Amino acid sequence: MVGAGFGTSFTARELRELGVRMPPLRIGPERIRTIRQKARVSQTVFAKLLNVSPSSIRQWEQGKRRPTGSTKVLLDVLEKEPHVLDYRMEPFGLHRKKGRLIP
């Protein structure tokens, strides 16, 4: 894009002028639970991966609270790539084999 006369970063105004719209992310309790289950991890491990409390995960999955900001974006990424954060488990000696976490 740089060669097309565009800068390498954009302001919100420039994106609007270009017609770029970021759709709002709506991630409800069932979707969060499904994302976690596809990653094949417990609520506690999921919380560690997302750097949030296990209580937050429980409350999201029960519909009592909703994730915000970058956490919603990260959940959206995890929905598309369920194992993208597996590298965060390597320091604990865990890795995946046939989709399951093992030491």
N, C-alpha and C positions, 0 to 999 in steps of 0.2 A: 504494500500500500504506500510505502514511503515514496516510491518512484512515481506514484499517481498524483503527487502533489499534496498528499495528506501528511499530517504530523504523525508522530508515533504514539501520541496520547491525545485523548479527546476530553473536552469538558462536556458536562451534561447538555449544555446549550448546543454545542457542535453536533452531538449525537442526535438531538431532536431535529436540528436543521437537516441532517442527513436522512432523517426518517427512521432512525434506529430506535426501536422500542424494546425495552426489557420487560417481558411479561411478568406480572407478579407471581411469586411462587406460593402455591397453596398446598401445604403438606399436613394432612390430617392424621389422626391417631392410627387408623388402619394402615395407611401408607407408611408411616414410620415403623410400625411393627413389621410390616412386610419387608421393608428395606433391611431391618436388623436380622430378620430370619433368613433372608437371602444371603446375608454376610455370614450366617451360621455362627452367631455369637450370642452370648447371654446379655442381659441388660447391663450388667456390671462391666463386662468387657467392652460393650458398645459405648458406654459412658467414658471409659478410659480412652478409646479411640477418638472420640469427639472432644475430649477434654472438658467434659461436663460431669455433673454429679449423677450417680445412679438414680437419685430421686427425680431429677429432671427427665430422664428417660421414662421412668414409670409414669410421671405426670403427663408427658406428651402422649404416651401410648393409651392412657386412660382419658385423654381429652380434657384434662384439668388445666393444662398450660400448653402453650405453643412455642416451638423454637422460633428464634428471631435472627435477623441479620445473616451473617456469614454461615451460621449453623444451618439455616435453611438451604443455602447454596451447597454446602458440603453434603447434606442429606440428598439433594438432587443429584450430585455427582455419584454418591454411593449407590443410588438407585440404578444408575447406568453401568457403574463399575464396582460391584460389591466388595471387591478385595483390594481396592486402591490404597487403603490404609494399612494393609498387612505389614508393611515395613515397620510400623510403629510397635509391633509385637516382637520383632527380632531381638531387641535388647533383653527381653525376658526369656529368650531361648525357645520361642514358639515359632512354628512355621506351618504351612498348609501341606497336607498330603491327601490327595483325592478329595479336596474340598473341606477337610476337617483340620482343625488346629491340633497340633501335637507338639510335645516338647522335643 
